[in-house]
Amino acid sequence: MLRNSLYRFPKIYNKIRPFSQSHTALKSVDENQSNTSNDEQPKRQFKLRLSREPIYSFRTPFRIVSNIINGYVVRWTLDKEFNSKTFLFGAMQAVQTVSALISRGDFTKVADLMHPESKEIVSEIQHYFKFWNDEQRAMIEVKMKDLLLQPFIHNLTIMHDPNTGRMWVGVVVAAHGTSGLSQIGSDSLPEPKDNVDAFKQGASLGLYNTYTCNYRFVREYTKGIDAEWEIASLNHIFPNQYFSPDP
């Protein structure tokens, strides 16, 4: 399985999931909800997210250097046409498409656009998606005009399975944004009079709408296989929003 192969390299794809305890508690609530009265259920809150995949927000200097070196190795040995900037442009097109489909709840098309062995991730996203209200679901869609920083490659790694000889390149793309930022100047948020007014409008959106998203892209470079880049997993998190599975 591709997913198992990815997590076989602990230095590249860490098995430790920061939200695993919350997810376990969430599943427990789901399973016991029908057998427990509302008065007996403790109020639990979890950070608003789409999956249990780890979230990477910023790169360390070591990671930046590592990505540069691995990028050269990919060009020298696997793909002479690989270019980080070109890849990032295409990746963000895919991020916008998939995030829009998720926000509409069209998981059939989401599954079609992701790697065939990523069904577990799609099911996990569907599980969390049901706890988002309509307003929050609309905020899942990533728009370039809503980004606070330029999207960047957090991880660029080369993976090799010595047992089968198969080889992959994995890339984690990270983006930070504030949902609704692009509406400044529209009917809902009038054109700011000056920079101070623009700042006030941005602040009115608040940290409540700020998100971080990660998309993992994988391409197999095993000799004799002509593969394309595919999304292996993803996650969105709104650090300042919470949900409770309790009614």
N, C-alpha and C positions, 0 to 999 in steps of 0.2 A: 504494500500500500504506500502511495506517495506520502500521505500524511504521517504514517509511522516512520518512513525514511527521513522526513524532515526533522522529526523530533529525536532521531537517533544521534544527532549531533548537539549535545547539551550546550556547547560553547556558542552555537549559532542560534538555535531555537530552544530557549530555556523551557524546560517542562514545568517549572514553577509558575503557577497562574495566580496573580495577586488577588483575584476575586473568587478563588475556589471555595473558600469558606462561606462567602456570601451565597454562592450558587448552591452549595449543599443545603444551606438553611432555606433558600428559596424553594428548592425541590421538596424539602421536608414540609414546608407550608402548603405547597400544592397538593401533596399526597394526603395530608391530614385535614385539609380545609373542610371537607365534607363531613368529617367526624367530630369536629370541634366547634363549639358555639362561638359566636362573635365575641362575647364577653370574656371568654377564656383565652382568646388568641392575643399574644403580645404584639404590640405595634412594631414591626420591623421596617427599616428603611434601607434602601440600597442605592448606590450611585447609578444614575441612569446610563445604561450601556446596552450594546447589542449582543455581546457575546462574552465569553470568559477569556478570550485571547488577550495576552499581555499588551499593554499600551506603551509605546515608546514615544516620548515627547521631544527630547533633545539629544543631540549627539555629543559625545565626549571628544576631545582632540584625538584620542587614540582611535575612536571609531571613524573619524573623518579620514585619518591617514590610512586606516585599514581599507576603507571603501575605495580610496584612490588606487591603492596597490592592487586590490582585487579587480578593479575596473581594467587596469592595464593587463592583468593576467587573462581576463576574459577575452580581451581584444587580441592578445598575442596567441592564445592557444585554442579558443573556442569559436569566437565570433568577431571577425575583423570589422564588421559594421556596427558593433555595439558602441553606443554613445550615451552617456548618462543624461545629457540634456534632452536628446531626442526621445530616449526611453521615458523620461519623466513627463514629457509633453503627452505622449500616448497613454501613459498610465493615468494621468489626471482626466483624460477623456473617458477612460473606463470607469474611474471613480465616480465621476459625475453621472454617468449612465446607470451604474449599479445602485448608487445611493438614491437616485430618483425612483428606481423600481422598488427599492425597499420601502421608501416613504409611502408609496402607494399600496404596499402589501402584495406586490406581484412577485411572489416567491418562485413561481414556475419559471419565469423568465430569468430571475436571479440565478437559479440553479443551472439553467442552460448556459449562462455566461461564465460560470465558475468551473473549476476543474471537476471532472466527474467523480473524483474521490473526496470531494468536499461536502458531501451530503450531510455529514454530521454538523458542519458549521451552519449550513442553511437551516437545519432543524433547530439548532441552538438559537439562531437569530429569530426564528418564528416564535420560539418559547418566550424570549424576552420582549419581543415586539408587542405581544398582547397586553403588556403592562403600560405601554405608552399611550397617552391620550392623543386625540387628533392633532392638537397644536404641536405636541412634541414629535409626532410622526412626520409632520411637515418639515420640521427642522433637521431631519436626517439628510435631506437632499443637500449635497455639497455644490455650492456655486462659487466659481472663481472670484467673483466680486465680493463674496462674503469672507474671504480668507484674510486673516490678520498678518500672516507671514507667507513668504513664498514656500510652496510645498518642497520637500526635500527627501532624498534617499537616506534613510536611517541606517539600514543594513544592506550591504551587498556582499553576498557570500557564495562560495563555491562548495558544493556538497558532492561527495563521492561515496558510493556504497561498494566497499571492497569485495563483498560476497557476490554481487551480480555484475559489477563493473559499470553500473549505471551512474550517470552524472547529471547534476542539475545546477542551475544558478538561481539563487533566491534573492529577491529584492523587497525590502519593506519600505513603502512610501508613507510618509507622515505629513499631516496637514493640520493647521490650527485655524479656526475661524469663529466668527460670531454670526449665528443665523439671523438674517434680517438686516445685516449691515448694508447690503446692496439696495435696500429700500430707501435709504437716505436720499432725499431729493424727489421721491415719488409722492403720490397723493397721501399715502399713509404716514410718511415722514417728509414734510416739506423741505424744499431746497434750503440748506443752511445759509444764513446771511453772511457769515464769516467763519474763520477757523475755530473761533471760540464756540460759536453756535453748532458747528459740525461736531466738535468734541462733546458738547452737551447732548446732542442727539445720539452719538455713539454710546455715551455713558448711560443714556436712558434705556438702551437695550440691556445693559447690565451684564455682569458676569454670568447671569442666569442662562443666557443663550450661547455662551462660549463653549466650544467643543474641541476635541482632538480626535482625529481618526487615523487609523493605520490600515493599509491594504497590503497583503503579502502576495507578490507575484512570483511565479515559478515557471521556469522553462527547462525542459529536459534537453541536454546536449550529448546524450549517449550516441556513439557512432552508429550510423545507419538509421537513426530516428530523426525525422523532420518535424519538430514540434514548434508550437507557438507559445507566446507568453499567456499565462492563464492566472486568474486570481485563485489562490489556494485558501485564504482565510481573510477575515477583516474584523474590525471592531470600531465602534463609535462610542465615545464617552462624553457626557456632560458633567464635569466635576462638581458643578454647583447645583445640580438638579438631582432629586431623589424620588424614588417611588416606593410604595408599600404594597406588597401582595395581599395585605389584609383588606377586606372590604370596608 
